[in-house]
Amino acid sequence: MTQRPTKRNLKPTLPGNRENGQGETQTSSVKSLVNAQPVIASGASAPKPKRIKLSRAAGWRMPPNTVSVARPSVFGNPFVVGVDGDAAECVRKFRKHVTSGKSHRLPYAKGHRFGWQTYLRGKDVGCWCELSEICHGDVLLELANEPIT
C-alpha cells in the first residue's frame, strides 16, 4: 500500500520506478540540464551564437538556447534611443556601462571578468532591434563569447 502524500513526504519525481525509489527527483534533473554541455561531433565546431529578432507573430516561439535581452530583462539596454542619443551612441554608452562593472542589474557568476558571461556564453540572444541595425545584443554576444582570461 502506498503512503498518502503529505507536505513532509512529498517529493516530485520524474518517470522511473517510483515504488522502489529509482525515480529521479526534479531538482537533480534540473541541475543536470543546467550544467549540460552541448555534444559536438569530433572535428566539428559549435555554431557561433547570433542575435535573433523577437516577434509577436502568431505561433512564433523563441528558439531553444536563446536568451531575451530586450529592455524588460536584466540584460536590457537602459539607454533609450532618442533620449540618450542615437542608436550608435546608446550602444557605446551600454558597452561602457557594462564593462565598467557598475551595472548592478546583471547577474553575477564567480570566476569571470563579467559575472553574466557564463550565462550568455554559447547562447543566442533575442532583441527587438532589426538585424541590420546596431544593437546592444551584439555587445553582449561579443563580451560573453570572448576568451576567458
N, C-alpha and C positions, 0 to 999 in steps of 0.2 A: 504494500500500500504506500502510495506516495504522500509525502508530507505537504500539507497545505502551505502555500507561500505566505510568509509574514514579512514585516519590514526587516527582521533580523536575518532570515534565511533566504531572502530573495536575491538571486544572482542571475543577471541576464546571461544567457549562453547563446552561442552560435550553433548551427547544426552539428550534430555528433551524437554519440550515445550518451544521453543525459543520465540514464539510470545508474551507470557505473562511474560517472564523473569524468568521462572523456571529452565532454563538450568544452569548447574554448570560450573563455569569457570575452565579452565585447571589449573590455579595457585592453587586454593583451593584444587582441587582433587590431585594434585601432592603433596602438603603439607600433605594431609591426608594419602597418600600412604607412604610417607617417615616416618611419625610418627606412622604408623600402627604397632601394636604388634601382634605376632603370636597367633592364637587361639589354645589353647591346651585343650583337653578333661579333665574333672575333674579326678584327680588322675594320669594322665599321665605326663611324664616328656618330656621336649623338647629334640629333638635329639642333641647329642653332636656334635659341629662343628668339621669338619675334613679338612684335606688337600686333594686337588684334583689335579691330574696331567693334565696339559693343553695338548692339542693335536691339530695337524694340519690336522688330518684325515678328509676326505671329509664328510660333513654333521655333524661333531661334533660341539656342541654348549656348552658353559659354562652353567652349571646347574643354576637354579634360586637360589637366596640368596647366591651367590658365588662372591667373590671379587678377582680379579687378583692381586697377589703380586709379579709378575715377575719383572725383573730388570727395564724395562722402566717405571713402575708405581712409585708412590711416596712411595710405600711400598717395593720397590726392595732393595736387599742387595747390598750396594756399594762395598763390599769386594769381590774380584774376586778369585776363586779357581785357584791355580797355580801361582798367582801373590802375593797375600796377605797371602798365606798359604794353607793348605789342607782344605777340606770341613768343618771338625770339628772346625778348627781354625777360619775360616771365620764366622761360625755361632756364636762362642764365641765372636768374635770381634763385630758382629752385635748386639748381646744381650747387650754388654757393651755400644755400641754406642747409642742404643735406650733407655736404662734405664738411661743413664747419663743425658737425657733431652737436649742434644746438637744437636739432629737431627732436622735441620730446614726444612727438606723435608716433614716430617709427618704432616698431618692436625691436627689442634688444636681444641679441644672442651672443654669448661669450665666445671669444676667440677670433673675431673678425674685425676688420677696420670699421665696418659699418655693421651694426647689430642685425639689421634686416637682410644682410647679404645671403645668409644661409637659407632663409625662407624663399627668396626670389630666385636663387641660383638654379639655372636649368629650366625655369618655368617661363611660359609666355605671359605677357601682360596685356590686359584689356583696358581700353580707354575710349572715350567718345570722339577724340580727335580723328580727323581724316588721316588716312595712312600716308598721304602725300605731304602733310603738314608736319612741322616740327612739334614735338610733344615731350612732356616731362617723362613719359613712359620710356622713351629712348634713353634718357639719362639713367633711369633705374635699371634698365637692361644692361647698359654698359658697365655701370658700377657693380651690379650684382654678379656679373659674369667675368669680371676681371680676375686675374690670378690672385690667389690668397697669399698675402705676404705676412 
